[in-house]
């Protein structure tokens, strides 16, 4: 791979090398971390000068090592020591982020934030920022699988479904390759679109996404069909979990009869609208049980069940276990990540 050095189009906008401090939480996700650090390395090659620097920080073990979720070990450059005001902190999260977000991590984040340091969260790293109170009143994002639990715990955060969000000096990404898109935006702001586009070309990344792009595939792509009224009904179901809408009202809202709606679901999804809706509600309930400390009663209410007994009966029928046993099998709540 070769890169032709070029001059930054926004020369003078960034004075001297810009340093990123990657705060590695235990069991962080490698893909999200690599998607953030590699654009910086390539930008240095493109410019032909060290415009970016980085260090790895964290608590680590006795040997100063942190392991990511795939088992690979990373040697830390620094511990939780003070950094410069001009540094940018990126918190790299992954699975079991609640456990990894220790008091020492929270105190360090709050201390650096008071100095005015720019701080972001990659993958589930947004949880650590929110827990430290650094996202209060801010827009943010987190992996779609973790959104249900995040919303319940951090009501003061303006959570979006964007792949990344930059709100002032707070940043967050949804995980995976979303870090790459955010870093390309930062590089473009620092050194111009031409440099960012050249970095993307070096990465064989042909479609740069923006903060207006959402995380999940469209409903037609996700369910494998492109029937507009079916997609519309499913979208209505997904946005009305706590107070479910009756099949009759759903059908009426899209201009068809209940019988026609039944046939549509049977034809494309091989289940009734009622069954599909129930599966959506139970899926959210399972996320809340695994990701939050909400009581089973409150989980039931949040997912549209009038009573805990009805909720437990439906949950057992679908997952072959009770909500109480499901939570017990996880050894406590913890944000998880599917990638």
C-alpha positions in Angstrom: 0.0 0.0 0.0 1.4 3.4 -1.0 0.4 6.9 -0.1 1.4 10.1 -1.8 2.2 12.8 0.8 0.1 15.9 0.3 -0.3 19.2 2.0 -3.2 19.8 4.3 -5.8 22.1 2.7 -6.6 23.6 6.1 -2.9 24.3 6.9 -2.5 26.2 10.2 -5.8 25.1 11.6 -4.2 22.5 13.9 -1.0 23.6 15.4 1.5 20.8 16.1 0.7 17.1 16.5 -2.7 16.3 18.0 -2.6 13.6 20.6 -5.3 11.0 21.3 -5.4 9.1 24.5 -7.1 5.8 24.0 -8.5 4.7 27.4 -8.8 0.9 27.1 -11.5 -0.6 29.3 -11.3 -4.3 30.2 -12.8 -6.5 27.4 -12.9 -3.6 24.9 -13.8 -4.3 21.3 -10.8 -4.5 19.0 -12.7 -3.6 15.8 -13.9 -0.3 17.1 -10.5 0.6 18.5 -8.6 -0.4 15.3 -11.1 1.6 13.2 -10.2 4.7 15.2 -6.4 4.4 15.5 -5.6 3.3 11.9 -7.0 6.4 10.2 -4.6 8.4 12.4 -1.6 6.3 11.3 -2.5 6.6 7.7 -3.1 10.4 8.0 0.5 10.8 9.2 1.7 8.9 6.0 -0.6 10.9 3.8 0.7 14.2 5.1 4.3 13.0 5.5 4.5 14.3 9.1 3.4 13.2 12.5 0.2 15.3 12.6 -1.3 12.8 15.1 0.1 11.0 18.1 -1.5 8.5 20.4 -1.0 6.7 23.7 -2.8 3.8 25.3 -4.1 4.4 28.8 -6.0 2.4 31.4 -5.9 0.7 34.8 -4.5 -2.5 33.4 -3.3 -5.5 35.5 0.0 -5.8 37.5 1.9 -5.9 34.2 0.2 -2.9 32.7 -1.8 -4.9 30.2 -5.4 -4.7 29.1 -7.2 -7.5 27.2 -9.8 -6.9 24.6 -12.9 -9.0 24.1 -11.2 -11.4 21.7 -8.4 -12.1 24.2 -5.6 -10.1 22.6 -3.4 -8.2 25.1 -2.4 -4.6 24.8 0.5 -3.0 26.7 -0.4 0.3 28.2 1.7 3.4 27.7 0.3 5.2 30.8 -1.9 4.6 33.7 -4.7 7.0 34.9 -2.3 9.9 35.1 -3.0 13.5 34.2 -3.0 14.5 30.6 -2.8 17.8 28.7 -5.9 20.0 28.1 -5.3 19.7 24.3 -5.5 15.9 24.3 -8.5 14.0 23.1 -9.6 11.0 25.2 -11.4 8.1 23.5 -12.9 5.5 25.8 -12.8 2.1 24.2 -15.6 -0.1 25.6 -16.9 -3.6 24.8 -18.6 -6.3 26.8 -19.3 -6.1 30.5 -18.7 -2.4 30.4 -20.5 -1.8 33.7 -18.0 -3.9 35.5 -15.1 -2.3 33.5 -16.3 1.2 34.4 -14.7 1.3 37.8 -14.7 4.2 40.3 -11.1 5.0 39.4 -12.1 5.3 35.7 -15.1 7.5 36.5 -13.0 9.8 38.8 -10.3 10.1 36.1 -12.9 11.0 33.4 -14.5 13.6 35.6 -11.2 15.1 36.5 -10.0 15.4 32.9 -13.4 16.7 31.8 -13.2 19.6 34.4 -10.0 20.7 32.6 -12.0 21.0 29.3 -10.5 17.9 27.7 -12.5 16.6 24.7 -13.8 13.1 25.5 -15.5 10.4 23.4 -16.8 6.9 23.8 -16.2 4.2 21.2 -18.6 1.2 21.1 -20.1 0.9 24.7 -17.6 3.5 25.9 -20.5 6.0 25.9 -21.8 4.1 28.9 -18.7 5.2 30.9 -19.1 8.8 29.8 -22.8 8.8 30.8 -22.1 7.1 34.1 -19.6 9.9 34.8 -22.2 12.5 34.0 -20.3 13.8 31.0 -23.2 13.3 28.5 -26.0 15.0 30.5 -27.9 17.2 28.1 -25.8 16.0 25.2 -26.6 14.0 22.1 -25.0 10.6 22.0 -25.2 7.2 20.5 -24.4 3.6 21.5 -24.7 0.2 19.7 -28.3 -0.5 18.9 -28.3 -3.7 21.0 -27.5 -1.6 24.1 -29.9 1.3 23.5 -32.9 -0.1 25.5 -30.9 -0.4 28.7 -29.0 2.9 28.1 -32.3 4.9 27.7 -33.7 3.5 31.0 -30.5 4.3 33.0 -29.6 7.7 31.5 -32.8 9.6 30.7 -30.9 12.9 30.7 -28.8 11.9 27.7 -30.3 12.7 24.2 -29.7 9.3 22.7 -29.8 9.0 18.9 -29.6 6.0 16.5 -26.8 7.7 14.5 -23.6 5.8 13.8 -21.6 8.5 15.5 -22.3 11.8 17.3 -20.1 14.8 17.9 -21.8 17.3 20.3 -19.3 20.0 21.3 -16.3 18.3 23.0 -18.2 15.1 23.5 -18.2 12.3 21.0 -19.6 8.8 20.7 -19.8 6.0 18.2 -22.1 3.0 17.8 -19.3 0.5 17.6 -17.7 -1.5 14.8 -16.6 0.6 11.8 -18.5 3.6 13.0 -15.3 4.8 14.6 -13.7 5.0 11.2 -16.4 7.4 9.9 -16.0 9.7 13.0 -12.2 9.8 12.7 -12.5 10.7 9.0 -14.7 13.6 10.0 -12.2 14.7 12.6 -9.3 14.5 10.1 -11.4 16.5 7.5 -12.0 19.2 10.1 -8.4 19.3 11.1 -6.7 19.0 7.7 -9.3 19.2 4.9 -11.6 16.9 3.0 -8.8 15.9 0.5 -6.7 14.4 3.3 -9.7 12.5 4.8 -10.7 11.2 1.4 -7.1 10.0 0.7 -7.1 8.2 4.0 -10.4 6.6 3.1 -9.0 5.4 -0.2 -6.0 3.9 1.5 -8.4 2.0 3.7 -10.4 0.8 0.7 -13.3 2.6 2.3 -15.4 3.8 -0.6 -18.5 5.2 1.2 -17.9 7.6 4.0 -20.9 7.8 6.3 -22.0 10.9 8.2 -23.6 11.5 11.6 -26.9 11.5 9.7 -26.6 7.8 8.9 -28.4 5.4 11.2 -27.1 2.2 12.6 -29.4 -0.5 11.6 -30.4 -1.8 8.1 -33.7 -0.5 6.8 -36.8 -2.5 7.7 -37.3 -3.9 4.2 -33.6 -5.1 4.1 -33.8 -6.5 7.6 -36.9 -8.6 7.0 -36.1 -9.4 3.5 -39.2 -8.0 1.9 -40.0 -4.7 0.3 -43.7 -4.3 0.9 -44.3 -0.6 2.0 -47.3 -1.2 4.2 -45.7 -4.1 6.0 -42.6 -2.0 6.6 -44.8 0.8 7.9 -46.7 -1.5 10.3 -43.4 -3.0 11.7 -42.0 0.5 12.2 -45.2 1.4 14.2 -44.7 -1.7 16.3 -41.1 -1.0 17.0 -41.9 2.5 18.3 -44.9 1.4 20.4 -43.5 -1.3 22.7 -44.7 0.1 26.1 -48.2 0.7 24.8 -48.9 -1.9 22.1 -51.3 -1.0 19.3 -54.0 -3.5 18.4 -53.8 -5.3 15.1 -57.1 -3.6 14.1 -55.7 -0.1 14.7 -52.5 -1.0 12.9 -54.4 -2.2 9.9 -56.6 0.9 9.9 -53.6 3.2 10.1 -52.2 1.8 6.9 -55.5 1.6 5.1 -56.3 -2.1 5.1 -58.5 -4.6 6.9 -57.3 -6.7 9.8 -57.7 -9.8 7.6 -55.5 -8.3 4.9 -52.8 -7.5 7.5 -53.0 -11.1 8.8 -52.4 -12.4 5.3 -49.5 -10.0 4.7 -47.7 -11.2 7.8 -48.4 -14.8 7.1 -47.1 -14.5 3.5 -43.9 -12.6 4.2 -43.0 -13.5 7.9 -44.8 -16.8 8.5 -46.4 -15.5 11.7 -49.4 -13.5 12.7 -49.0 -9.7 13.5 -49.8 -10.5 17.1 -47.0 -13.1 17.3 -44.5 -10.8 15.6 -45.4 -7.9 18.0 -45.0 -10.2 21.0 -41.5 -11.3 19.8 -40.5 -7.6 19.5 -41.7 -6.9 23.0 -40.0 -10.0 24.5 -36.7 -9.1 22.7 -36.7 -5.7 24.3 -37.6 -7.3 27.7 -34.6 -9.6 27.4 -32.3 -6.7 26.7 -33.6 -4.8 29.7 -33.2 -7.9 32.0 -29.6 -8.4 30.8 -28.5 -4.7 30.6 -30.2 -2.9 33.5 -31.0 -3.3 37.2 -34.7 -2.7 36.5 -37.1 -4.9 38.5 -38.9 -7.6 36.6 -42.2 -5.8 37.3 -40.8 -2.6 35.7 -39.4 -4.5 32.7 -42.9 -6.0 32.2 -44.5 -2.6 32.3 -41.9 -1.1 30.0 -42.7 -3.8 27.4 -46.4 -3.5 27.5 -47.4 -6.4 29.9 -50.2 -5.6 32.3 -49.0 -8.1 34.9 -45.8 -9.9 35.9 -47.5 -13.2 35.7 -48.6 -12.7 32.1 -45.1 -11.5 31.3 -43.5 -14.5 32.9 -45.8 -16.9 31.1 -45.1 -15.3 27.7 -41.3 -15.1 28.4 -41.2 -18.8 29.4 -43.1 -19.8 26.3 -40.6 -18.0 24.0 -37.3 -18.4 25.8 -37.9 -21.6 27.8 -36.9 -19.9 31.0 -38.4 -17.3 33.4 -37.4 -13.6 33.5 -36.0 -14.2 37.0 -33.8 -17.1 35.9 -32.7 -15.2 32.8 -31.4 -12.4 35.0 -29.8 -14.9 37.5 -28.0 -16.7 34.7 -26.2 -13.4 33.7 -24.7 -12.9 37.2 -26.1 -9.4 37.3 -26.8 -6.9 34.6 -24.1 -5.8 32.1 -24.2 -4.1 28.8 -23.3 -6.6 26.1 -22.3 -6.3 22.5 -23.1 -8.6 19.7 -20.2 -7.8 17.4 
